[in-house]
Each structure stands twice: as structure tokens, then as C-alpha cells.
Amino acid sequence: MRYLAVLFTVLMLPSVLAAQTASRTYEVIGFDKPFDNVLMRVDDPGVGVFYQARRMFQGGLLEEQMAPKEQEEQIVAGLKRKYKIEVEPVKGQETPDKKNVLMGFKDGSQFRIFFMEGPKVGYYDKVDLKQGSKGETGEAYLKETYWTPDGKRFIVVVHQKLASDRIDLDADQFYIFTFKRYKIHFGGDEEKQSP
């Protein structure tokens, strides 16, 4: 099962493009009650803090608003009302039902997702990392995991640091997944589980 969406965005501002740098962090603020939409806080030193309302299935952007410090609380409240963001995420690598623990690590040009169940470790999925012109990917680590309270969907935030002649990257990327326990592959050839 492939991830539903790769949601890494660099605002196309002249100052960002000229330097070819990317530095950004993501934080999940909450979900609406059907868990169709998510509200995220984005902090980009190049442009400031802004908020994104997105769809959970396609990752499509519903709305984006800059949030100056003196107006941030008001903007967040307005977006929550508009998109009915009422449910806080379950934060952490453990599934909400406490049966599995998510792990992730960099493997070449990919970041791989695994789940632990007791003493067992099973492969789940993989995502492609950003690459430099020579195929280099730098460093990447699992920064945070956010779950919908029903445990059916989760967002993985991966931080990647890469210095190359194409881009200077020190930023978060995030990926939205559905969680189906039967798709955890305990043992055997993990590649057969990835289309």
C-alpha cells in the first residue's frame, strides 16, 4: 500500500528560489470529526508562520492563511470554526489502541515505515526522499507521528537535511497514510508488499 499523499511544499517566493533553500516545520493542530480534514501549523523562516487546512484522503489544500504573531490565535479560531476542527490528534508512535508501535528509518533514497507488535517487527510502507543532482539524500529521521483517535489514519513527519548543488534542505516533509493492521508484513520479502 502506497502512502496517500506526499505533502512537502516550498513557497515559490523570489528569496527562496534565489537561495535554493528549504526550511520548514509542520505541526498537526487537529481534525474535523469525520477525520476528512486536517489543520496544520507551518513555520517557515523565509515567510513566517501560516496555517493550512487540507483534505486527509488526497492531501489537497483547502485553504492557507498567513498568521502574524498578534493575529495567530484569531486566525486559528476562525479556521477551526470554518472546517469544524474539533478533535485533537493522538501524538506519538504508538497506535491509539496501544497494540503497535511505528518505527521509521532512512534506507538509501527511501524512508521505510515499520510497526512493532510485541517482539515482532513488520514492514509497512516506504516513501521517496528528496535527492540532490547526484542522487544524494543526506540525513532523514522520524520526527513525529499524529493519529486520528480512531486509529484509521496517521500522518508521519520526516525531517530531512540535505546539502547539494541543487538544494539546501533542512525541513520537514509529511505523509498521510491509512492504517490497516493486516497490511503489516511480518517476515519474508517486504518488497512484495509495496506496489
PyMOL commands that set and color helices and strands:
alter all, ss='L'
color gray80, all
select helices_A, chain A and resi 14-19+69-83+181-183+190-193
alter helices_A, ss='H'
color red, helices_A
select strands_A, chain A and resi 5-6+21-22+25-32+37-44+48-55+61-66+85-87+90-91+101-107+110-117+120-128+139-147+153-163+168-178
alter strands_A, ss='S'
color yellow, strands_A
deselect
rebuild
show_as cartoon
